[in-house]
Amino acid sequence: MTARRTAFWAGVLYLLTFVTSIPAVALKGGLLDDPGSASAIGPARTGAALELVLAVACVGTAVVLYPVVRAHGERAALGFVAARVLEASMILVGVLVVLAFAEGVVGEEVAPALVGLHDAAFLVGPGAVPALNALLLAPLLLRGGLVPRAIPVIGLVGAPLLLVSALGAVAGWIDQVSVLAGLLALPIAAWELSLGLWLLVRGFSTARVTPVGA
């Protein structure tokens, strides 16, 4: 692929993570709140399908960007791929929990434990790993001048805030689903959204991009 096409597909995949993750949370919520609700099974299955696409898109962003950003730090670029795979794995854990409820194979005695597993996977995956993603990818984009400086700077500012939120939730100081947690996550969301839009519309900002596959 050319550098422009690489940027385009990376942008598409980043935006795909937004259009799948947000409705998925709402669609599966009813079944997780009430695992015995038959009316919640259909929406939850749709949410699980969206999260399967989300997991693929997460890994895809890193795989597509790797040939370009590795020229500016191969270890960090490889770490970004690994972090995205970890994030996708945690998403898939949540998908398995939702499907177990949807198939009706979960007894009442273990339902609370599985809901807890789902919430923990969400906290470790989409709730914390995006901070690591930003810490690995943003410096590479800055070093290479691949996008406007403001975009990776937002990621570097948002990463510690998201880590504070995640660690606070693990320690029990912050509710995992709360206004404070949402505010602390906003900069990382802004970083990923702005990066996706820029790559989709404008591509990389410099002609000094190492040829993809070189």
C-alpha positions in Angstrom: 0.0 0.0 0.0 1.0 3.6 -0.5 1.4 5.8 2.5 -1.8 7.7 1.6 -3.8 4.4 1.4 -2.2 3.3 4.6 -3.3 6.5 6.4 -6.8 6.1 4.9 -7.4 2.6 6.1 -5.9 3.4 9.5 -8.4 6.3 9.8 -11.3 4.1 8.7 -10.4 1.5 11.4 -10.0 4.1 14.1 -13.4 5.5 13.3 -14.8 2.0 13.2 -13.8 1.5 16.8 -16.0 4.5 17.7 -19.1 3.5 15.7 -19.0 -0.1 17.1 -18.0 0.5 20.7 -20.5 3.2 21.8 -23.7 1.4 20.7 -22.4 -1.9 21.8 -22.3 -0.7 25.4 -25.9 0.3 25.3 -27.1 -2.8 23.5 -25.6 -5.3 25.9 -26.4 -3.3 29.0 -29.9 -4.7 29.5 -28.8 -8.3 29.5 -25.9 -7.6 31.9 -28.2 -5.8 34.3 -30.8 -8.6 34.1 -29.3 -11.8 32.8 -32.7 -13.5 32.9 -34.4 -11.0 30.6 -35.5 -12.7 27.4 -36.2 -9.3 25.7 -32.6 -8.2 26.2 -31.1 -11.2 24.4 -31.5 -9.8 20.8 -30.0 -6.4 21.5 -27.2 -8.1 23.5 -26.3 -10.4 20.5 -26.1 -7.3 18.3 -23.9 -5.6 20.8 -21.6 -8.7 20.9 -21.4 -8.7 17.1 -20.4 -5.1 17.1 -17.7 -5.8 19.7 -16.3 -8.6 17.5 -15.9 -6.0 14.8 -14.4 -3.6 17.4 -11.8 -6.2 18.4 -10.7 -6.7 14.8 -10.6 -2.9 14.2 -8.4 -2.4 17.3 -5.8 -4.9 16.0 -6.2 -3.5 12.5 -5.2 0.0 13.4 -1.9 -1.2 14.8 -1.2 -3.7 12.0 -1.9 -1.0 9.3 0.2 1.7 11.0 3.1 -0.5 12.0 5.0 -0.4 8.6 5.0 3.4 8.8 5.7 4.1 12.4 8.3 1.4 12.9 10.8 3.7 11.1 10.6 6.1 14.1 11.0 3.4 16.8 10.6 -0.2 16.0 10.3 -1.4 19.7 7.5 1.1 20.5 5.7 0.2 17.2 5.8 -3.5 18.1 4.7 -2.6 21.6 1.7 -0.8 20.1 0.7 -3.8 18.1 1.0 -6.0 21.3 -1.1 -3.5 23.3 -3.8 -3.4 20.7 -3.9 -7.2 20.7 -4.2 -7.2 24.5 -7.1 -4.7 24.3 -8.9 -6.8 21.7 -8.4 -9.9 23.9 -10.1 -8.2 26.8 -13.0 -7.1 24.5 -13.4 -10.7 23.4 -13.6 -11.9 27.0 -16.6 -9.6 27.4 -18.1 -10.9 24.2 -17.9 -14.5 25.5 -19.7 -13.5 28.7 -22.5 -11.8 26.8 -22.9 -14.8 24.5 -23.0 -17.2 27.5 -25.9 -15.2 28.9 -27.6 -15.0 25.5 -27.4 -18.8 25.1 -28.9 -19.3 28.5 -26.1 -21.6 29.8 -25.4 -19.5 32.9 -27.1 -20.4 36.2 -28.2 -17.8 38.6 -25.5 -18.7 41.1 -22.7 -17.8 38.7 -24.3 -14.9 36.9 -22.9 -12.2 39.3 -19.4 -13.6 38.9 -19.6 -13.5 35.1 -20.9 -9.9 35.2 -18.0 -9.0 37.4 -15.6 -10.7 34.9 -17.1 -8.7 32.1 -16.7 -5.5 34.0 -13.1 -6.3 34.9 -12.3 -7.2 31.3 -13.8 -3.9 30.2 -11.8 -2.0 32.8 -8.5 -3.6 31.9 -9.1 -3.5 28.1 -11.0 -0.5 26.8 -10.7 1.2 30.2 -6.9 1.2 30.6 -5.0 -0.1 27.6 -5.8 2.9 25.4 -3.5 4.9 27.7 -0.7 2.5 26.9 -1.5 2.8 23.3 -1.2 6.5 23.4 2.1 6.4 25.3 3.5 4.1 22.6 2.1 5.6 19.4 2.0 9.3 20.1 5.8 9.7 20.5 6.3 7.9 17.2 3.9 10.3 15.4 5.6 13.3 17.0 9.1 12.1 16.2 8.2 11.4 12.6 6.1 14.6 12.1 3.4 12.3 10.7 0.4 14.3 12.0 0.0 17.8 13.5 1.7 18.0 16.9 -1.6 18.9 18.7 -3.0 15.4 18.0 -0.3 13.3 19.7 0.0 15.9 22.5 -3.6 15.3 23.3 -2.9 11.6 23.6 0.1 12.2 25.8 -1.9 14.4 28.1 -4.9 12.0 28.2 -2.8 8.9 28.9 -2.0 9.6 32.5 -5.5 10.9 33.2 -7.0 7.6 31.9 -4.4 5.6 34.0 -5.5 7.6 37.1 -9.1 6.7 36.3 -8.4 3.0 35.7 -6.2 2.6 38.8 -8.7 4.5 40.9 -11.4 2.1 39.8 -9.2 -0.9 40.6 -8.5 0.5 44.0 -12.1 1.4 44.6 -11.6 5.1 44.8 -13.5 5.9 41.6 -16.6 4.3 40.3 -15.9 2.6 36.9 -19.0 4.1 35.5 -19.2 7.7 36.8 -19.1 11.3 35.6 -15.5 11.6 36.9 -14.3 8.5 35.1 -16.0 9.8 31.9 -14.3 13.2 32.2 -10.9 11.5 32.7 -11.4 9.4 29.6 -12.4 12.3 27.4 -8.9 13.4 26.2 -8.0 9.8 25.1 -11.3 9.6 23.2 -10.5 13.0 21.6 -7.0 11.8 20.7 -8.2 8.7 18.9 -11.1 10.4 17.2 -8.9 13.3 15.9 -6.2 10.9 14.8 -8.7 8.8 12.9 -10.3 11.8 11.2 -7.0 13.3 10.3 -5.6 10.1 8.8 -8.8 9.5 6.9 -9.2 13.0 5.4 -5.6 14.4 5.2 -3.3 11.4 5.5 0.3 11.7 6.9 1.6 15.3 7.1 5.0 14.7 5.7 6.6 13.2 2.6 9.3 11.7 4.8 7.3 8.5 5.2 9.3 5.3 4.8 7.7 3.3 2.0 5.3 0.8 3.4 6.9 -2.6 3.5 10.4 -1.3 3.3 
